[in-house]
């Protein structure tokens, strides 16, 4: 079976968890990454009931071989080491799903240099290095890169800026890596409540949705599964707003 690497799969209600399960259902073997230390730094905190075996059991139930690797993507050596470890355990990676994110709210005037640099190290530099390492080992027939992105920048400057830079890297990769058979796309899922919303935020964002509901991790997972599949082989260089009309 083809091998997919999904980053950021540390929380059961997260988008990466849903993507990994959707890919396993479609016949992929899965490598997943997480960083318990990074999750604890997020405003919502770590998953208090975090049990890495939960996701592994779900993937195994769909017949997928699976490996979990704890990776601190702020370390510039981690992306290359991660791709090599997956290759050694499962074989070369055919689909790279960049679903990890570091996000601590701060604005233009109160963002520290340390916070700015950390956001770019995890959200931008690590993505670039992962794509580079992925391209160096791509199997015959090519593969797919799908990155999760966001427009949330106001009051969340370093996160939004780092995601904007990610967008440009992935779009450039679609052109530069096309000759290797690698297609590269971004998915902006809009507001998805993965544990970070309070009641006031949830109510306001739901009211702004033309569909009358917030997005779910499964909504994003279905699109990512399509983009990673052969059915999505003619789609590349796109930033797709799959958000129920929120961005309209």
PEQUIQUI-V516430 format. One record per residue. N is the residue number from 1. RES is the residue in three letters. SS is DSSP state (hx for helix, st for strand, lp for the rest). PHI is phi in whole degrees, 0 to 359 (* if undefined). Layout:
# PEQUIQUI-V516430
n-><N | N>
res-><RES | RES>
ss-><SS | SS>
phi-><PHI | PHI>
This chain:
# PEQUIQUI-V516430
n-><1 | 2 | 3 | 4 | 5 | 6 | 7 | 8 | 9 | 10 | 11 | 12 | 13 | 14 | 15 | 16 | 17 | 18 | 19 | 20 | 21 | 22 | 23 | 24 | 25 | 26 | 27 | 28 | 29 | 30 | 31 | 32 | 33 | 34 | 35 | 36 | 37 | 38 | 39 | 40 | 41 | 42 | 43 | 44 | 45 | 46 | 47 | 48 | 49 | 50 | 51 | 52 | 53 | 54 | 55 | 56 | 57 | 58 | 59 | 60 | 61 | 62 | 63 | 64 | 65 | 66 | 67 | 68 | 69 | 70 | 71 | 72 | 73 | 74 | 75 | 76 | 77 | 78 | 79 | 80 | 81 | 82 | 83 | 84 | 85 | 86 | 87 | 88 | 89 | 90 | 91 | 92 | 93 | 94 | 95 | 96 | 97 | 98 | 99 | 100 | 101 | 102 | 103 | 104 | 105 | 106 | 107 | 108 | 109 | 110 | 111 | 112 | 113 | 114 | 115 | 116 | 117 | 118 | 119 | 120 | 121 | 122 | 123 | 124 | 125 | 126 | 127 | 128 | 129 | 130 | 131 | 132 | 133 | 134 | 135 | 136 | 137 | 138 | 139 | 140 | 141 | 142 | 143 | 144 | 145 | 146 | 147 | 148 | 149 | 150 | 151 | 152 | 153 | 154 | 155 | 156 | 157 | 158 | 159 | 160 | 161 | 162 | 163 | 164 | 165 | 166 | 167 | 168 | 169 | 170 | 171 | 172 | 173 | 174 | 175 | 176 | 177 | 178 | 179 | 180 | 181 | 182 | 183 | 184 | 185 | 186 | 187 | 188 | 189 | 190 | 191 | 192 | 193 | 194 | 195 | 196 | 197 | 198 | 199 | 200 | 201 | 202 | 203 | 204 | 205 | 206 | 207 | 208 | 209 | 210 | 211 | 212 | 213 | 214 | 215 | 216 | 217 | 218 | 219 | 220 | 221 | 222 | 223 | 224 | 225 | 226 | 227 | 228 | 229 | 230 | 231 | 232 | 233 | 234 | 235 | 236 | 237 | 238 | 239 | 240 | 241 | 242 | 243 | 244 | 245 | 246 | 247 | 248>
res-><UNK | UNK | UNK | UNK | UNK | UNK | UNK | UNK | UNK | UNK | UNK | UNK | UNK | UNK | UNK | UNK | UNK | UNK | UNK | UNK | UNK | UNK | UNK | UNK | UNK | UNK | UNK | UNK | UNK | UNK | UNK | UNK | UNK | UNK | UNK | UNK | UNK | UNK | UNK | UNK | UNK | UNK | UNK | UNK | UNK | UNK | UNK | UNK | UNK | UNK | UNK | UNK | UNK | UNK | UNK | UNK | UNK | UNK | UNK | UNK | UNK | UNK | UNK | UNK | UNK | UNK | UNK | UNK | UNK | UNK | UNK | UNK | UNK | UNK | UNK | UNK | UNK | UNK | UNK | UNK | UNK | UNK | UNK | UNK | UNK | UNK | UNK | UNK | UNK | UNK | UNK | UNK | UNK | UNK | UNK | UNK | UNK | UNK | UNK | UNK | UNK | UNK | UNK | UNK | UNK | UNK | UNK | UNK | UNK | UNK | UNK | UNK | UNK | UNK | UNK | UNK | UNK | UNK | UNK | UNK | UNK | UNK | UNK | UNK | UNK | UNK | UNK | UNK | UNK | UNK | UNK | UNK | UNK | UNK | UNK | UNK | UNK | UNK | UNK | UNK | UNK | UNK | UNK | UNK | UNK | UNK | UNK | UNK | UNK | UNK | UNK | UNK | UNK | UNK | UNK | UNK | UNK | UNK | UNK | UNK | UNK | UNK | UNK | UNK | UNK | UNK | UNK | UNK | UNK | UNK | UNK | UNK | UNK | UNK | UNK | UNK | UNK | UNK | UNK | UNK | UNK | UNK | UNK | UNK | UNK | UNK | UNK | UNK | UNK | UNK | UNK | UNK | UNK | UNK | UNK | UNK | UNK | UNK | UNK | UNK | UNK | UNK | UNK | UNK | UNK | UNK | UNK | UNK | UNK | UNK | UNK | UNK | UNK | UNK | UNK | UNK | UNK | UNK | UNK | UNK | UNK | UNK | UNK | UNK | UNK | UNK | UNK | UNK | UNK | UNK | UNK | UNK | UNK | UNK | UNK | UNK | UNK | UNK | UNK | UNK | UNK | UNK | UNK | UNK | UNK | UNK | UNK | UNK>
ss-><lp | lp | st | st | st | st | lp | lp | lp | lp | lp | lp | lp | lp | hx | hx | hx | hx | hx | hx | hx | hx | hx | hx | hx | lp | lp | lp | st | st | st | st | st | st | lp | hx | hx | hx | hx | hx | hx | lp | lp | lp | lp | lp | lp | lp | lp | lp | lp | hx | hx | hx | hx | hx | hx | hx | hx | hx | hx | lp | lp | lp | lp | st | st | st | st | st | lp | lp | lp | lp | lp | lp | lp | hx | hx | hx | hx | hx | hx | hx | hx | hx | hx | hx | hx | hx | lp | lp | lp | lp | st | st | st | st | lp | lp | lp | lp | lp | lp | lp | lp | lp | lp | lp | lp | lp | lp | hx | hx | hx | hx | hx | hx | hx | hx | hx | hx | hx | hx | hx | hx | hx | hx | hx | hx | hx | hx | hx | hx | hx | hx | lp | lp | lp | lp | lp | lp | st | st | st | st | st | st | st | lp | lp | lp | lp | lp | lp | lp | hx | hx | hx | hx | hx | hx | hx | hx | hx | hx | hx | hx | hx | hx | hx | hx | hx | hx | hx | hx | lp | hx | hx | hx | lp | st | st | st | st | st | st | st | lp | lp | lp | st | lp | lp | lp | lp | lp | lp | hx | hx | hx | hx | hx | hx | hx | hx | hx | lp | lp | lp | lp | lp | lp | lp | st | lp | hx | hx | hx | hx | hx | hx | hx | hx | hx | hx | hx | hx | lp | hx | hx | hx | lp | lp | lp | lp | lp | lp | st | st | st | lp | lp | lp | lp | lp | lp | lp>
phi-><* | 292 | 249 | 242 | 247 | 244 | 270 | 80 | 265 | 259 | 231 | 294 | 262 | 271 | 294 | 298 | 301 | 296 | 296 | 300 | 295 | 298 | 290 | 299 | 300 | 271 | 100 | 267 | 276 | 232 | 252 | 231 | 238 | 201 | 219 | 301 | 296 | 294 | 301 | 293 | 280 | 286 | 302 | 278 | 77 | 285 | 285 | 297 | 254 | 302 | 226 | 305 | 291 | 298 | 294 | 302 | 296 | 296 | 292 | 297 | 296 | 263 | 85 | 273 | 288 | 211 | 216 | 250 | 231 | 280 | 223 | 265 | 285 | 286 | 279 | 296 | 275 | 296 | 301 | 296 | 295 | 294 | 300 | 296 | 294 | 295 | 302 | 293 | 275 | 237 | 114 | 297 | 275 | 259 | 225 | 247 | 248 | 264 | 242 | 281 | 199 | 250 | 211 | 233 | 299 | 192 | 257 | 300 | 268 | 242 | 283 | 277 | 298 | 299 | 294 | 303 | 295 | 293 | 301 | 290 | 297 | 277 | 279 | 246 | 299 | 297 | 297 | 302 | 293 | 294 | 297 | 297 | 292 | 299 | 296 | 290 | 243 | 301 | 286 | 303 | 101 | 81 | 184 | 221 | 245 | 231 | 243 | 271 | 229 | 202 | 263 | 285 | 238 | 296 | 76 | 215 | 305 | 294 | 295 | 297 | 294 | 292 | 288 | 298 | 294 | 303 | 305 | 294 | 297 | 292 | 296 | 296 | 297 | 301 | 280 | 291 | 257 | 301 | 293 | 270 | 81 | 260 | 255 | 225 | 219 | 239 | 238 | 256 | 276 | 68 | 288 | 236 | 278 | 253 | 115 | 266 | 271 | 268 | 298 | 296 | 296 | 299 | 294 | 294 | 288 | 295 | 295 | 274 | 271 | 302 | 282 | 81 | 214 | 280 | 290 | 240 | 304 | 295 | 301 | 292 | 297 | 296 | 290 | 299 | 301 | 297 | 295 | 280 | 273 | 297 | 297 | 262 | 293 | 260 | 253 | 205 | 72 | 248 | 249 | 258 | 274 | 251 | 224 | 66 | 91 | 301 | 275 | 286>
